[in-house]
Amino acid sequence: MTVRPPSLLVRNVEVGGRIVDVRVRGELVTEIGRALPRTAEDVIDGGGSALLPGLHDHHIHLHALAATELSVDVGPPNVTSHGALADALRSAAGSTPPGGWIRAIGYHESVAGPLDRYALDDLELGVPVRVQHRSGALWILDSSALDHVRTRVAMDSHDVGRDVTGEPDGRFWRFDTRLRDGIPPVAIQRHRAALETVRDRLLGFGITGVTDATPDLESEAIDQLSVLAPIHVQLLGAPARLHLGPGLSRGPRKLLLRDHDLPDFDTLCAMIDPDSSGAGREAVAVHCVSRESLVLTIAALLQVGPHALDRIEHASIAPPDLDPLLVEVGVTVVTQPDFLRTRGDHYLQDVDPGDIECLYRWRSLEAAGVPVVASSDAPYGSDNPWTVVRSAASRETRGGRVLGDNERVPARRALESLLRPLDRPDSPARRIHVGGPADLCLLDRGVDDALEPDGDCPVRLTVVRGTVAAGS
């Protein structure tokens, strides 16, 4: 159980290049200096290790991350063949509670080709199953799961896949919110505990703030995120007029562009600026993973006019000839460098060779004047920020190939992007200073050692608003 001390003194830590003591009273840093006298307070000896502001993950999906705690991974490198897929799902079927479903994640076509209801039916699992594609954009349901859902969810959307007879084939694109209405409550009852597990793991990584990038969150889903406290959560999918509780804030409005069904130019302009209010519009965070969606978004932002807080989520393929336009519209790019490690070998097979050098660019975007920050996109990427930072520096695939050597950035620069404010990721990294918030991350070593390519998680403890929330 966490107990707030009257004050906290962290001795012998490296802050901004010098060894100091840091005193915390309440929720603020109140003193920084050498050999501060002890008062009635808890004392932690840092042993010369680095003390940083708490880390921020600028793009994460908290509910989906919690759901992974209740899921079976059926994607590479854990599952790489049809036989291994069958074994993984049959094993999960054996431990599925009565009335429950198998929830599988991480699927990629390299495992067993394209999936639909019929391919899953052939496995004869005996319980309903839904499989999420690695991209997060597609769910595949077997026939028993589909029969359950189709009595509760309308099947008239063009986001529903069809077989040659016109019947739903079990494939659903960007259907998460609608599918939720058709899922039985057995799994939902375990969701809160899974969110608590996510909270504890993020705190253990030194994370004190996150931006949840899930679009169109309902009020119940937002209320459930209160369990993430004391981590601060900025929401890109919160309705504009919904009151948010403590520890939650509203960020730019998330716009999810579906690459298989992109809006036309006028429609996207209206999505960005629904009231045609020009400079008075709210900021947007636009999901762009293809060249086409990025070009369309830039054109629309040029038409409606920029907002200082506009963001491009992913910019997965960003051709350099668009850089001047990205600067002109003033967006911040929120990138996911660890995808190069986890998916890079498949990118080399699946992505047009001319686009390989455009994948998850960083160094050249910054050189052109475009602010860039790292994020995890967990659960679709690793939720470990130290892995994300190391991937930004190496850009190596699991197979040892380097994708875009000239886009590497020093690990320290990548780490500093995780120290930028949630609400202004284009701003400089936060620094520990007197009068600043006591959201702190104490490492068990110096920063350079913490960023070694083969290092583990270097976090010794995490302090949020003056309270030790993880570690000791």
C-alpha positions as CSV (number, residue, x, y, z in Angstrom):
1,M,0.0,0.0,0.0
2,T,1.3,3.5,-0.9
3,V,1.6,6.0,1.9
4,R,2.2,9.6,1.3
5,P,5.1,10.8,3.5
6,P,5.2,14.4,4.9
7,S,8.2,14.8,2.7
8,L,10.8,12.9,0.7
9,L,14.5,13.4,0.4
10,V,16.3,11.7,-2.5
11,R,20.0,11.9,-1.9
12,N,23.0,11.5,-4.2
13,V,21.3,11.5,-7.6
14,E,22.4,12.8,-11.0
15,V,20.1,15.7,-12.2
16,G,21.1,17.7,-15.2
17,G,24.7,16.5,-15.2
18,R,25.5,17.1,-11.5
19,I,25.1,15.1,-8.3
20,V,22.6,16.6,-5.9
21,D,19.9,15.9,-3.4
22,V,16.2,16.6,-4.2
23,R,13.6,17.3,-1.6
24,V,9.9,16.8,-2.2
25,R,7.1,18.2,-0.1
26,G,3.6,17.4,-0.9
27,E,3.3,17.2,-4.7
28,L,6.2,19.5,-5.5
29,V,10.0,19.6,-5.7
30,T,10.9,22.2,-3.1
31,E,14.8,22.0,-2.9
32,I,17.7,20.9,-5.1
33,G,21.2,21.2,-3.7
34,R,24.3,19.5,-2.3
35,A,24.1,17.8,1.1
36,L,20.6,19.0,2.0
37,P,20.0,18.7,5.8
38,R,17.6,15.9,6.7
39,T,14.3,16.8,8.4
40,A,11.4,14.5,9.4
41,E,11.2,12.8,6.1
42,D,11.8,9.5,4.2
43,V,15.2,9.3,2.7
44,I,16.2,7.4,-0.4
45,D,19.9,7.1,-1.4
46,G,20.2,7.2,-5.2
47,G,23.8,6.0,-5.2
48,G,24.7,8.4,-7.9
49,S,22.1,7.1,-10.3
50,A,20.0,9.4,-12.6
51,L,16.8,11.0,-11.5
52,L,14.5,12.0,-14.4
53,P,11.1,13.4,-14.7
54,G,8.5,10.7,-15.1
55,L,8.2,9.3,-18.6
56,H,5.3,9.9,-20.9
57,D,3.9,7.5,-23.5
58,H,2.4,9.8,-26.2
59,H,0.3,7.1,-27.9
60,I,-1.1,4.0,-26.2
61,H,-4.4,2.1,-26.0
62,L,-5.2,1.3,-22.4
63,H,-8.3,-0.8,-22.7
64,A,-6.8,-2.8,-25.5
65,L,-3.6,-3.2,-23.5
66,A,-5.6,-4.5,-20.6
67,A,-7.4,-6.9,-22.9
68,T,-4.1,-8.5,-23.9
69,E,-3.8,-9.7,-20.3
70,L,-6.8,-11.9,-21.1
71,S,-5.7,-12.9,-24.6
72,V,-3.6,-15.5,-26.4
73,D,-0.8,-14.3,-28.7
74,V,-1.1,-15.9,-32.1
75,G,1.4,-13.8,-34.0
76,P,5.1,-14.0,-34.9
77,P,7.6,-14.7,-33.4
78,N,5.6,-16.8,-30.9
79,V,3.4,-18.4,-33.5
80,T,4.7,-18.9,-37.1
81,S,2.7,-21.7,-38.7
82,H,-0.7,-23.1,-39.2
83,G,0.0,-26.0,-36.8
84,A,1.3,-23.6,-34.1
85,L,-1.8,-21.4,-34.5
86,A,-4.0,-24.5,-34.0
87,D,-2.1,-25.6,-31.0
88,A,-2.2,-22.1,-29.4
89,L,-6.0,-21.8,-29.9
90,R,-6.8,-25.3,-28.8
91,S,-4.7,-24.8,-25.6
92,A,-6.7,-21.6,-25.0
93,A,-9.9,-23.4,-25.6
94,G,-9.1,-25.8,-22.8
95,S,-8.8,-23.0,-20.2
96,T,-11.7,-20.9,-21.4
97,P,-14.4,-20.6,-18.6
98,P,-18.0,-21.6,-19.4
99,G,-19.7,-18.9,-21.5
100,G,-16.3,-17.4,-22.4
101,W,-14.6,-16.8,-25.7
102,I,-11.1,-17.1,-26.9
103,R,-9.6,-13.7,-27.5
104,A,-6.5,-14.0,-29.7
105,I,-4.2,-11.1,-30.8
106,G,-1.2,-10.3,-33.0
107,Y,-2.2,-12.4,-36.0
108,H,-0.3,-11.9,-39.3
109,E,-0.8,-13.5,-42.7
110,S,2.7,-15.0,-42.5
111,V,1.4,-17.5,-39.9
112,A,-1.3,-19.2,-41.9
113,G,-2.5,-16.9,-44.7
114,P,-5.7,-14.8,-44.7
115,L,-8.2,-15.8,-42.0
116,D,-12.0,-15.8,-42.1
117,R,-14.8,-17.6,-40.3
118,Y,-14.4,-20.8,-42.3
119,A,-10.6,-21.1,-41.6
120,L,-11.3,-20.7,-37.9
121,D,-14.2,-23.2,-38.1
122,D,-11.9,-25.8,-39.5
123,L,-10.0,-25.8,-36.2
124,E,-13.0,-27.1,-34.4
125,L,-12.2,-25.3,-31.1
126,G,-15.6,-25.9,-29.4
127,V,-15.8,-22.4,-28.0
128,P,-16.3,-19.0,-29.8
129,V,-13.1,-17.3,-30.9
130,R,-12.2,-13.8,-32.2
131,V,-8.8,-13.1,-33.6
132,Q,-7.3,-9.6,-33.9
133,H,-4.9,-8.8,-36.7
134,R,-1.6,-7.4,-35.7
135,S,-2.5,-4.0,-37.2
136,G,-5.4,-3.7,-34.7
137,A,-7.7,-2.8,-37.6
138,L,-9.3,-6.2,-38.2
139,W,-11.2,-8.8,-36.2
140,I,-11.9,-12.2,-37.5
141,L,-14.7,-14.3,-35.8
142,D,-15.5,-17.9,-36.2
143,S,-19.1,-18.9,-37.0
144,S,-20.2,-19.4,-33.4
145,A,-18.9,-16.0,-32.3
146,L,-20.4,-14.5,-35.5
147,D,-23.8,-16.0,-34.7
148,H,-23.7,-14.5,-31.2
149,V,-22.7,-11.1,-32.5
150,R,-25.1,-10.8,-35.5
151,T,-28.2,-11.0,-33.2
152,R,-26.9,-7.9,-31.3
153,V,-24.9,-5.9,-33.9
154,A,-26.0,-4.6,-37.2
155,M,-24.3,-6.3,-40.1
156,D,-25.2,-3.7,-42.8
157,S,-21.8,-1.8,-42.6
158,H,-19.3,-1.9,-45.5
159,D,-16.7,-2.6,-42.8
160,V,-18.1,-6.2,-42.6
161,G,-16.4,-8.7,-44.9
162,R,-18.6,-10.9,-47.2
163,D,-18.2,-14.2,-48.9
164,V,-19.2,-15.0,-52.5
165,T,-22.8,-15.5,-51.4
166,G,-22.9,-12.1,-49.7
167,E,-23.0,-13.6,-46.2
168,P,-20.7,-12.1,-43.5
169,D,-17.4,-14.0,-43.6
170,G,-16.3,-13.2,-40.0
171,R,-14.0,-10.2,-40.9
172,F,-14.7,-6.9,-39.3
173,W,-12.7,-3.7,-39.9
174,R,-12.5,-1.0,-37.2
175,F,-15.4,-2.6,-35.5
176,D,-14.2,-2.5,-31.9
177,T,-16.9,-0.3,-30.4
178,R,-19.7,-2.1,-32.2
179,L,-18.4,-5.5,-31.4
180,R,-18.3,-4.7,-27.8
181,D,-22.1,-4.7,-27.7
182,G,-22.1,-8.3,-28.9
183,I,-19.5,-9.7,-26.6
184,P,-20.7,-11.7,-23.5
185,P,-19.9,-10.1,-20.1
186,V,-17.7,-13.0,-18.8
187,A,-14.5,-11.3,-20.1
188,I,-15.7,-7.8,-19.2
189,Q,-15.9,-8.7,-15.6
190,R,-12.1,-9.4,-15.5
191,H,-11.2,-6.1,-17.2
192,R,-10.7,-4.0,-14.1
193,A,-8.1,-6.3,-12.7
194,A,-6.3,-6.3,-16.0
195,L,-6.3,-2.5,-16.1
196,E,-4.7,-2.6,-12.6
197,T,-2.0,-4.9,-13.9
198,V,-1.3,-2.4,-16.8
199,R,-1.1,0.5,-14.3
200,D,1.5,-1.3,-12.2
201,R,3.6,-2.4,-15.1
202,L,3.6,1.2,-16.6
203,L,4.6,2.6,-13.2
204,G,7.4,0.0,-13.0
205,F,8.7,1.4,-16.3
206,G,8.9,4.9,-14.9
207,I,5.8,6.1,-16.7
208,T,3.7,8.8,-15.0
209,G,1.6,10.0,-17.9
210,V,0.1,8.6,-21.0
211,T,-2.0,9.7,-24.0
212,D,-4.7,7.2,-24.8
213,A,-5.2,7.3,-28.5
214,T,-8.4,5.3,-28.7
215,P,-11.0,7.1,-30.7
216,D,-14.7,7.7,-29.7
217,L,-14.5,6.5,-26.1
218,E,-17.8,6.0,-24.4
219,S,-18.3,7.4,-20.9
220,E,-18.3,4.0,-19.2
221,A,-14.9,3.2,-20.8
222,I,-13.6,6.6,-19.7
223,D,-14.8,6.0,-16.1
224,Q,-13.0,2.6,-16.0
225,L,-9.7,4.4,-16.6
226,S,-9.9,5.9,-13.1
227,V,-8.1,2.8,-12.0
228,L,-5.0,4.0,-13.8
229,A,-4.5,6.6,-11.0
230,P,-2.0,7.9,-10.1
231,I,-0.9,7.9,-13.8
232,H,-2.2,10.9,-15.6
233,V,-4.2,10.0,-18.7
234,Q,-4.8,12.4,-21.6
235,L,-7.6,11.2,-23.9
236,L,-7.8,11.7,-27.6
237,G,-11.2,10.0,-27.8
238,A,-13.1,11.8,-25.1
239,P,-16.4,13.5,-26.1
240,A,-16.1,17.3,-26.0
241,R,-18.8,17.9,-23.4
242,L,-18.2,15.0,-21.1
243,H,-16.9,15.9,-17.6
244,L,-13.7,14.2,-16.9
245,G,-12.7,13.0,-13.4
246,P,-9.4,13.6,-11.6
247,G,-6.3,12.4,-13.4
248,L,-7.9,12.6,-16.8
249,S,-7.7,15.4,-19.4
250,R,-8.8,15.9,-22.9
251,G,-6.3,16.1,-25.8
252,P,-6.7,16.8,-29.5
253,R,-9.7,15.0,-31.1
254,K,-8.7,11.7,-32.7
255,L,-9.6,11.2,-36.3
256,L,-9.2,7.6,-37.5
257,L,-8.7,7.4,-41.3
258,R,-9.4,4.0,-42.7
259,D,-7.1,3.3,-45.5
260,H,-9.5,0.9,-47.2
261,D,-12.2,3.7,-47.1
262,L,-10.6,7.1,-47.0
263,P,-12.9,10.1,-46.9
264,D,-13.0,12.5,-49.8
265,F,-11.3,15.9,-49.4
266,D,-14.3,17.9,-48.5
267,T,-15.5,15.3,-46.0
268,L,-12.1,15.3,-44.2
269,C,-12.1,19.1,-44.1
270,A,-15.5,19.0,-42.4
271,M,-14.2,16.3,-40.0
272,I,-11.3,18.5,-39.0
273,D,-13.3,21.8,-38.8
274,P,-17.0,20.8,-38.4
275,D,-18.1,24.3,-37.7
276,S,-15.9,26.0,-40.3
277,S,-14.5,28.1,-37.5
278,G,-11.0,28.4,-39.0
279,A,-8.5,29.4,-36.3
280,G,-11.0,28.7,-33.5
281,R,-11.3,25.0,-34.2
282,E,-10.1,22.4,-31.8
283,A,-6.9,20.5,-32.4
284,V,-7.0,17.1,-34.1
285,A,-4.8,14.0,-34.0
286,V,-5.1,12.2,-37.3
287,H,-4.3,8.5,-37.8
288,C,-2.1,8.3,-40.9
289,V,-0.4,5.0,-41.8
290,S,-0.2,5.2,-45.6
291,R,1.2,7.7,-48.1
292,E,-2.3,8.4,-49.4
293,S,-3.8,9.2,-45.9
294,L,-0.9,11.5,-45.1
295,V,-1.2,13.4,-48.4
296,L,-4.9,13.8,-47.9
297,T,-4.5,15.0,-44.3
298,I,-1.9,17.6,-45.2
299,A,-4.1,18.9,-48.0
300,A,-7.1,19.2,-45.6
301,L,-5.0,20.9,-42.9
302,L,-3.7,23.4,-45.4
303,Q,-7.3,24.1,-46.4
304,V,-8.8,24.6,-42.9
305,G,-5.7,26.3,-41.4
306,P,-3.3,25.0,-38.8
307,H,-3.7,24.5,-35.0
308,A,-0.6,24.5,-32.8
309,L,-1.6,21.2,-31.2
310,D,-2.4,19.3,-34.3
311,R,-0.8,15.8,-34.5
312,I,-0.1,13.1,-37.0
313,E,-0.3,9.7,-35.4
314,H,2.1,7.2,-36.9
315,A,3.1,8.9,-40.2
316,S,4.2,5.3,-41.0
317,I,5.1,6.1,-44.6
318,A,6.2,9.8,-44.9
319,P,7.9,10.7,-48.2
320,P,10.6,13.4,-47.7
321,D,9.0,15.6,-50.4
322,L,6.1,16.2,-48.0
323,D,8.4,17.6,-45.3
324,P,8.0,21.3,-46.2
325,L,4.2,20.9,-46.1
326,L,4.4,19.1,-42.7
327,V,6.3,22.2,-41.5
328,E,3.8,24.5,-43.0
329,V,0.8,22.9,-41.3
330,G,2.8,22.8,-38.0
331,V,2.0,19.3,-36.9
332,T,3.8,17.1,-34.4
333,V,4.5,13.5,-35.6
334,V,3.9,10.8,-33.0
335,T,6.0,7.8,-34.2
336,Q,6.5,4.2,-33.1
337,P,10.2,3.2,-33.8
338,D,9.8,-0.2,-32.1
339,F,7.7,-1.4,-34.9
340,L,10.9,-1.5,-36.9
341,R,12.1,-4.2,-34.5
342,T,8.9,-6.2,-34.2
343,R,7.6,-5.9,-37.7
344,G,10.6,-4.8,-39.8
345,D,11.3,-8.2,-41.3
346,H,7.7,-8.3,-42.6
347,Y,7.9,-4.7,-43.8
348,L,10.8,-5.8,-46.0
349,Q,8.4,-8.4,-47.6
350,D,5.2,-6.5,-47.6
351,V,6.0,-2.8,-48.1
352,D,6.8,-1.3,-51.6
353,P,10.6,-1.2,-51.8
354,G,10.3,2.5,-52.7
355,D,8.7,3.2,-49.3
356,I,11.1,1.3,-47.1
357,E,13.3,4.4,-46.5
358,C,10.1,6.3,-45.7
359,L,9.1,4.1,-42.8
360,Y,8.9,5.7,-39.3
361,R,11.3,8.5,-40.2
362,W,12.7,10.6,-37.4
363,R,16.1,12.2,-37.9
364,S,15.4,13.8,-41.2
365,L,11.9,14.9,-40.1
366,E,13.4,16.7,-37.2
367,A,16.1,18.2,-39.4
368,A,13.4,19.6,-41.7
369,G,11.7,21.2,-38.7
370,V,9.0,18.7,-37.8
371,P,8.7,17.9,-34.1
372,V,8.8,14.1,-33.5
373,V,8.1,12.2,-30.3
374,A,8.2,8.4,-29.6
375,S,5.4,6.3,-28.4
376,S,4.6,2.6,-28.0
377,D,1.1,2.2,-29.6
378,A,0.8,-0.6,-27.1
379,P,-0.6,-3.3,-27.2
380,Y,0.2,-3.2,-30.9
381,G,3.8,-2.5,-29.9
382,S,5.8,-3.1,-26.7
383,D,4.7,-1.0,-23.8
384,N,8.3,-0.9,-22.5
385,P,9.5,2.7,-23.2
386,W,13.1,1.6,-22.8
387,T,12.7,-0.8,-25.6
388,V,11.1,1.9,-27.7
389,V,14.0,4.3,-27.1
390,R,16.6,1.6,-28.0
391,S,14.8,0.8,-31.2
392,A,14.9,4.5,-32.2
393,A,18.6,4.4,-31.9
394,S,19.2,1.1,-33.7
395,R,16.3,0.7,-36.1
396,E,17.2,-3.0,-36.3
397,T,14.7,-5.7,-37.2
398,R,14.6,-8.9,-35.2
399,G,16.5,-10.4,-38.1
400,G,19.3,-7.9,-37.8
401,R,18.5,-5.7,-40.8
402,V,18.7,-1.9,-40.4
403,L,15.7,0.0,-41.9
404,G,16.7,3.6,-42.6
405,D,20.2,3.9,-41.1
406,N,20.1,7.7,-41.8
407,E,17.0,8.0,-39.7
408,R,18.6,6.8,-36.5
409,V,18.6,9.2,-33.5
410,P,20.7,9.1,-30.4
411,A,19.0,7.2,-27.6
412,R,19.1,10.2,-25.4
413,R,17.2,12.2,-27.9
414,A,14.5,9.5,-28.1
415,L,14.4,9.4,-24.3
416,E,14.0,13.2,-24.1
417,S,10.9,12.9,-26.4
418,L,9.3,10.8,-23.6
419,L,9.9,13.6,-21.2
420,R,7.9,16.2,-23.2
421,P,4.5,17.3,-21.8
422,L,1.5,15.3,-22.7
423,D,-0.4,18.4,-23.8
424,R,2.5,19.9,-25.7
425,P,4.6,17.2,-27.2
426,D,6.2,19.8,-29.5
427,S,7.7,21.5,-26.4
428,P,11.2,20.9,-24.9
429,A,11.7,18.0,-22.5
430,R,10.5,18.6,-18.9
431,R,13.3,19.2,-16.3
432,I,13.4,18.6,-12.6
433,H,13.2,22.1,-11.0
434,V,12.2,23.7,-7.7
435,G,8.5,24.4,-7.8
436,G,7.9,21.7,-10.4
437,P,5.7,18.6,-10.0
438,A,7.2,15.7,-8.1
439,D,6.7,13.2,-10.9
440,L,10.0,11.4,-10.9
441,C,11.7,8.3,-12.2
442,L,14.8,7.1,-10.3
443,L,17.1,4.8,-12.3
444,D,19.4,2.2,-10.8
445,R,22.3,3.5,-13.0
446,G,23.3,6.5,-15.0
447,V,21.5,7.5,-18.2
448,D,24.1,6.3,-20.6
449,D,24.3,2.9,-19.0
450,A,20.5,2.7,-19.0
451,L,20.4,3.3,-22.7
452,E,22.8,0.5,-23.6
453,P,21.4,-1.5,-26.6
454,D,21.0,-4.8,-24.6
455,G,20.0,-3.3,-21.3
456,D,16.9,-4.2,-19.3
457,C,14.5,-1.8,-17.6
458,P,16.7,0.4,-15.4
459,V,13.9,1.9,-13.2
460,R,14.4,1.6,-9.5
461,L,11.3,3.6,-8.3
462,T,8.7,5.9,-9.6
463,V,7.3,8.9,-7.8
464,V,3.9,10.4,-8.8
465,R,2.8,13.7,-7.2
466,G,5.2,13.2,-4.3
467,T,4.3,9.6,-3.5
468,V,6.4,6.5,-4.3
469,A,4.1,4.6,-6.6
470,A,6.4,1.8,-7.7
471,G,9.7,0.3,-6.5
472,S,11.5,1.0,-3.2
